[in-house]
Amino acid sequence: MDIQSQTYYFDDDGTIPNNPDLPLLIYENVLGQNQSFNDIFQKNFWINTWVGGVFSYHHFHSTAHEVLGVESGNAILRLGGEKGKDIEVNKGDVLIIPAGVGHKNIKSSADFTVVGGYPKGQDWDLCTGESKDRPKFLQNIKHVPLPETDPVFGSKGPLIDAWKIK
C-alpha cells in the first residue's frame, strides 16, 4: 500500500508533554467523493465520533489517541505546543494525534469542520498542561493502549508501521 503520510515528533516543552514514543501522522487528501470520515472511522473502530472544530488554545488528551478528519474548509493548526509546528490542513486531510501531543487552531476558514474519534472509543480527557497535574498526565500517556487499526486504512496503512502495531 503506497499511502503518502507526513510524520512529526514533538519534544516535551515543559507545558505540553507531547509523546516521546509515538509520532503524529498526517494523511493528505484521503477522503473520496461520497465518503464521510464518520463512516470511515467507525468502520475501522475509531469511535466516539463527534463533529466540530479545534479549540483555539493549546490542549492535549492524556487518556486517548485522537483522529481528526477535515470534513470541510481549511485551517492552520499549531501542533506540539507553543514551540511546535504550524501545519496547514485542508478538506480531506487526516491527523492522527497520539496521547499527549498538543494541538491548537491558529486560523481557519469559516467552514472549517473536523470529525474526531478515538480508538475503540477510548475515554478522552481535556488537558491544557497545568503543572500540578503534570505527573498524572505523564503516567496516563504512558498507559494509553495502542489502537488495533489505522483509522482510515484498517489493518494496513502508515499508522501500523509508524506506531509498530502488531
C-alpha positions as CSV (number, residue, x, y, z in Angstrom):
1,M,0.0,0.0,0.0
2,D,1.6,3.3,-1.1
3,I,0.0,6.0,1.0
4,Q,1.7,9.3,1.4
5,S,1.9,10.5,5.0
6,Q,3.9,13.0,7.0
7,T,5.3,12.1,10.4
8,Y,6.1,14.6,13.2
9,Y,7.8,14.1,16.5
10,F,7.5,16.8,19.2
11,D,9.6,17.2,22.3
12,D,8.1,17.9,25.7
13,D,8.1,21.7,26.0
14,G,7.6,21.9,29.8
15,T,3.9,22.6,29.4
16,I,2.7,20.3,26.7
17,P,4.2,16.8,27.2
18,N,3.8,15.6,23.7
19,N,4.6,11.9,23.2
20,P,8.2,10.6,23.4
21,D,7.4,7.4,21.6
22,L,4.7,8.0,19.0
23,P,4.7,10.4,16.1
24,L,1.8,12.5,14.9
25,L,0.8,11.5,11.3
26,I,-1.0,13.4,8.6
27,Y,-2.5,11.9,5.6
28,E,-3.3,14.3,2.8
29,N,-6.5,14.3,0.8
30,V,-7.7,10.8,1.6
31,L,-11.4,11.5,1.6
32,G,-13.0,10.2,-1.6
33,Q,-16.1,11.6,-3.2
34,N,-19.3,10.4,-1.5
35,Q,-17.4,9.3,1.6
36,S,-17.6,10.6,5.1
37,F,-14.9,10.5,7.8
38,N,-17.5,9.4,10.3
39,D,-18.3,6.2,8.3
40,I,-14.6,5.5,7.6
41,F,-13.6,5.9,11.3
42,Q,-16.5,3.9,12.6
43,K,-15.7,1.0,10.1
44,N,-12.1,0.9,11.5
45,F,-13.2,1.0,15.2
46,W,-12.2,4.6,15.9
47,I,-15.5,5.6,17.5
48,N,-17.0,8.0,20.0
49,T,-17.0,10.3,17.0
50,W,-18.0,13.9,17.0
51,V,-18.2,16.9,14.6
52,G,-16.9,20.3,15.3
53,G,-13.7,22.4,15.3
54,V,-10.4,22.5,17.0
55,F,-10.0,24.7,20.1
56,S,-8.2,28.0,19.8
57,Y,-5.9,27.2,22.8
58,H,-3.2,24.5,23.3
59,H,-4.7,21.3,24.6
60,F,-4.0,17.6,24.6
61,H,-5.5,14.3,25.7
62,S,-3.6,12.2,28.3
63,T,-6.0,9.3,28.2
64,A,-6.7,8.7,24.5
65,H,-5.2,8.9,21.0
66,E,-7.3,11.1,18.6
67,V,-8.0,11.2,14.9
68,L,-9.3,14.3,13.2
69,G,-10.6,14.2,9.6
70,V,-11.0,17.6,7.9
71,E,-14.6,17.3,6.6
72,S,-14.7,20.9,5.1
73,G,-12.6,24.1,4.9
74,N,-9.0,24.5,5.9
75,A,-7.0,25.7,8.9
76,I,-3.6,26.3,10.3
77,L,-3.0,24.2,13.3
78,R,-0.1,24.5,15.8
79,L,0.9,21.0,16.6
80,G,3.2,20.1,19.5
81,G,2.6,23.1,21.8
82,E,3.9,26.7,21.6
83,K,7.3,25.5,20.3
84,G,5.7,23.1,17.9
85,K,5.0,23.4,14.2
86,D,2.2,25.3,12.3
87,I,0.7,23.0,9.7
88,E,-2.0,23.8,7.1
89,V,-4.7,21.2,6.8
90,N,-7.4,21.1,4.1
91,K,-10.6,19.2,3.3
92,G,-9.8,15.5,3.0
93,D,-6.8,15.5,5.3
94,V,-6.5,13.3,8.4
95,L,-4.4,13.9,11.5
96,I,-3.7,11.0,13.9
97,I,-2.7,12.6,17.2
98,P,-1.0,10.4,19.9
99,A,-2.0,10.9,23.5
100,G,-0.1,13.9,24.9
101,V,0.5,15.8,21.7
102,G,-0.7,19.4,21.8
103,H,-2.9,20.9,19.1
104,K,-4.5,24.3,18.7
105,N,-6.4,26.2,15.9
106,I,-4.4,29.3,14.9
107,K,-6.6,30.3,12.0
108,S,-9.3,28.7,10.0
109,S,-11.9,29.2,7.3
110,A,-15.5,29.9,8.3
111,D,-16.5,26.4,7.1
112,F,-13.7,24.5,8.9
113,T,-15.1,21.3,10.3
114,V,-13.5,18.2,11.6
115,V,-14.8,14.7,12.5
116,G,-12.9,13.4,15.6
117,G,-12.8,9.9,17.0
118,Y,-10.8,7.6,19.4
119,P,-9.6,4.0,19.0
120,K,-12.3,1.7,20.3
121,G,-14.0,4.7,21.9
122,Q,-11.1,5.5,24.3
123,D,-12.3,7.8,27.0
124,W,-10.6,11.2,26.4
125,D,-9.8,14.0,28.8
126,L,-9.1,17.6,28.0
127,C,-5.8,18.9,29.3
128,T,-4.0,22.3,29.0
129,G,-0.8,21.5,30.8
130,E,-1.5,22.6,34.3
131,S,1.8,21.9,36.2
132,K,0.1,20.5,39.3
133,D,-1.4,17.7,37.2
134,R,1.7,17.0,35.1
135,P,2.8,13.8,36.9
136,K,-0.7,12.3,36.4
137,F,-0.7,13.3,32.7
138,L,2.7,11.7,32.1
139,Q,1.6,8.5,33.7
140,N,-1.7,8.5,31.8
141,I,0.1,9.0,28.4
142,K,2.5,6.0,29.1
143,H,-0.5,3.7,29.7
144,V,-2.8,4.6,26.7
145,P,-3.1,1.4,24.7
146,L,-2.1,1.3,21.0
147,P,-5.0,1.1,18.6
148,E,-5.6,-2.1,16.7
149,T,-6.3,-0.4,13.4
150,D,-5.4,2.6,11.3
151,P,-8.5,4.9,11.4
152,V,-8.6,5.2,7.6
153,F,-7.0,2.0,6.2
154,G,-7.9,-0.6,8.8
155,S,-5.3,-3.3,9.2
156,K,-2.9,-1.7,6.8
157,G,-1.7,1.9,6.5
158,P,1.1,4.1,7.7
159,L,-0.1,4.1,11.3
160,I,0.5,0.4,11.6
161,D,4.2,0.8,10.8
162,A,4.8,4.2,12.4
163,W,3.4,3.1,15.8
164,K,4.6,-0.6,15.4
165,I,1.1,-2.0,15.9
166,K,1.0,-5.8,15.7
